[in-house]
Amino acid sequence: MLAEADLARFAGQFVWLELNFDNEANGAFLAQYGSYATPTFYIIDSQDGRVAASQTGAMSLVELKQFLDRGLRSVSAKKRTLADDALVRGDTVLAKRPEEAVTDYKEALKLAHSGWPQREVAQASLVTALQSSGHYQECAETAASEAREMTRGPSFARTIVAGMWCLQMGDSALWTNVMATNLEPLANEALSLQSTVRDHRNELYRTLMYLALSRGDKQKAAMLGDRWLAELDRIRPRSDEERMAVDIARVEDVQVFGDPKRILPALHASERELPTNWNASLRVAQMEIGASNFAEAIAATDRGLARKPGPAGKSWLLRVKAEALVESGKKTEARRALDDALVAAQGIPNERSRENNIRTLERAIKALSDNGK
C-alpha cells in the first residue's frame, strides 16, 4: 500500500518504520509507547518523540491518507483546535493508559464544532478505548449510539467491530441481549459495505458467529462460517503476509464453529510455501489438534520451533505442543513443554502481551498439576 501513487504527496514528510512485535530488539520502543493490538500505527513527532496520532487495526488506503493528514495537523500546532488537542492526548495514552484516553476522546467530542473533520475518528477511538479499558457495556452502548449517525465508511466499521467485541466480552450479562438487537443489524450492514477492510470483515463474521452460538443457533453460525470461508477462498494473496493473514482468518473461523479438516489442505500448502514462517506451522498444529491428529500436531509444533520464532512465537508453539501432548496422554512431556514456554514468555518485549502469556501459562501448569493429583 505504501507504494500507491496516491501517497506521493506525503513524500519527504515521513520516515517509514516497521517493527516486529516479537523481536526482542524492539523492547525499548514497546516499553516507551506500548501496544495492545497488532497492527498498531503511530505517527511520532521527530522533534520530541511524542505520539502525534495512533490507530489500531488495518486501514484502507483512504483511512491511511486521513491518518497521515491527521498526524501532520497534530505536529503543526498552528492548525490545531482544542478538539484536535484532546484527540492527540487520547492517541498519546491509548496504548498504555486507555482509561485516560476515554476521558480525552470524550472531551474532544464535547469541544468539537459541528463540522469537525475528526469527529468520526474520535468516535471510533472512544469506543476502542472503552473496549481496551474494560468498560464493555458503555463500549457497546456508545458504539450503537454513535454509529447510527456515522457515514457508512471505515470508521463506522471500526466502531461496530469494537462494539461487537464488547458485546461478546459482556459474557451473557442482562444488558447484552438488548445491545445485541441494536448492534447485530449494524454489523450486518458493515459487512455489506465495500469500504469495510478485510480485517474488519473477519472480526464481524467472528463476533456474529459467537452471537449466534450464544443463542444456540448452530445453523446460523455454520451459515456465517461458510460465507466467511467462501470469501477467504476467493482471495488470491499478493504477498506472503497476505497469505498468512488469510490462513489466520481460516483458523479463527473454524475455531468458532466448523470442521478443521476442511481447511487443513490450505494450511499445509502454506506451510510448504512459507518455509521460514513459524506461524504457518502453528496454524497447522492448531487444526491438527482440532481434528484429533495429535501426533501430527506435535510434529507441526516442532517444525515451527525449528523456524526460530521470537519469544512470543516460541511460547505459543510450546503451549500448543503441550495441549497435544496432554491429549496424547504424555503429561510429563506436556509439563516440560509448559515450563519451557513460561521461560520463553519472560522474554516477550511487550509488557501487556508478556503478562497475559505468563498468566495463561501459569493457569495451564496449575490445571495440569491438579489433574495429575
C-alpha angles and dihedrals in degrees: 000000000000089000092060115126090228089070094057092099089065093057112130094013099085138041107213117221128176119194127194110233091215099047113109090210088069094056095105092054093048092047090054101042104021127208130208100181141028128267099033119168124206133184106203123195107236091209098064107001095244122143107257094182137352137186135175128217134030119315133208119230089260091052092047092054090048090049092052091048089050090053092050091052090049093053091047102067091187091070097046128105126203088262090053090052092053091048090053091049089053092049090049095057102028097099097046106023109025093167089065091045090057090057093046095049091048089051091049091054091046093051096043122108118230095265098043105147094213096056097106092044089053092047092052092044091051092055090047091051091049089052093048093048093051099248092136101164094047089044093055093043093048092047092053096045097044096042094057091069098038127107109259096252142101096305089052091054092045090053094049092047091056091044093051092051090051088052089053092047091051086082100214096313114162093254092058093072092057094044092046090063089053100043103038095068090047091051091052089048091052089052090054093058121095089210092065106105122228096255091054092046088054092051093046093052091047096050092044089053091050089050092052092049091049086061092047091248102141092162092061092044089053092048092051091046091051091050091049094049091047090056091048092048090055092058117100103201115230094199143017089257092055091047090053091048091053091050092049089053091049090054093046089052094053093042089062095046130331149074115295091204089066094067102030095093091057092046093050090050091053092049089055093046094047103047096170098043112104091188091065090058091046092056091050090051093050093053094042087058089049089053091048091246094136100164090051090049092053090049090051092052090050090052089050093050089051088059089070104240123189121257095279093049093045092049092049094048092050091049091053090046090053090052091054091046092053090051088051091053094249099127096157091056090044091055090050090052092050092049090052090047091053091052090050092048091059088070098053106126098215112078097212093046091046093052093045092050093048092050091049092050094046089053091049092050091049092048091050091049092048092050090051094058 
